[in-house]
Amino acid sequence: CVSCHQPGGDGFEKSGLDLTSYEGVMKGTKHGVMVIPRDPDSSNLVWLLDWRGSPEVRMPHGKKKLSTCDRNAIRAWIREGAKNN
């Protein structure tokens, strides 16, 4: 994820999402927030990783979907408050 979503990366240039820091994740994109602490079902990050949108916005682009285990770990982190730990 970071290879695209870092300053200079394609994902950063298109969306503004910087995954190199906690602050960048919590800031979100130029389109809005990605993480709503304690609410993974309303968090755009989960929505994109679960491939709920059109193919153009599914993450990661051109690769297979993240494993259920990885997506559940992200959901759990958000559910627990998306803390900087």
C-alpha positions in Angstrom: 0.0 0.0 0.0 2.7 2.4 1.0 4.6 2.1 -2.3 1.7 3.9 -4.1 0.3 5.9 -1.1 3.4 8.0 -0.2 4.5 11.4 -1.4 5.5 11.0 -5.1 3.5 7.7 -5.5 0.7 7.4 -7.9 -1.9 6.8 -5.2 -0.8 9.8 -3.3 -0.8 12.0 -6.4 -4.3 10.9 -7.3 -5.9 10.8 -3.9 -3.7 12.6 -1.4 -3.6 9.6 0.9 -0.3 9.3 2.6 0.1 5.9 4.4 3.7 6.6 5.6 2.5 8.1 8.9 -0.4 7.8 11.4 -1.2 11.4 10.8 -1.4 10.8 7.0 -3.8 7.9 7.5 -6.0 9.9 9.8 -6.0 12.9 7.6 -7.5 10.9 4.7 -7.7 12.0 1.1 -8.6 15.1 -0.8 -12.0 13.4 -1.0 -12.5 12.9 2.7 -11.6 10.9 5.7 -10.6 7.2 5.4 -10.9 6.0 8.9 -13.7 6.7 11.4 -12.4 5.4 14.7 -14.7 2.8 16.3 -16.7 2.4 13.1 -15.0 0.2 10.5 -18.3 -0.3 8.6 -18.5 3.4 7.8 -14.7 3.8 7.2 -13.9 4.4 3.5 -10.6 2.4 4.0 -12.6 -0.8 4.8 -15.0 -0.1 1.9 -12.2 0.2 -0.6 -10.3 -2.9 0.8 -13.5 -5.0 0.7 -13.9 -4.1 -3.0 -17.4 -2.7 -2.4 -16.9 0.0 -5.1 -16.3 -0.1 -8.8 -13.1 -1.7 -10.1 -11.5 1.8 -10.6 -11.5 2.4 -6.8 -10.9 -1.1 -5.4 -7.6 -1.4 -3.5 -5.0 -2.5 -4.3 -5.2 -1.6 -8.0 -4.3 -4.4 -10.3 -3.6 -6.9 -7.5 -5.6 -9.4 -5.7 -7.8 -8.5 -2.7 -6.0 -8.3 0.7 -6.5 -11.5 2.7 -9.5 -11.8 5.0 -7.0 -12.0 7.9 -5.4 -8.6 6.9 -8.7 -6.9 6.3 -10.0 -8.2 9.7 -6.9 -6.8 11.4 -7.6 -3.4 9.9 -11.2 -3.6 10.9 -10.2 -4.6 14.5 -7.8 -1.7 14.7 -10.5 0.8 13.6 -13.1 -0.8 15.9 -10.7 -0.4 18.9 -10.4 3.3 18.2 -7.7 3.5 15.4 -5.1 4.4 18.0 -1.6 5.5 17.2 0.1 2.4 18.8 
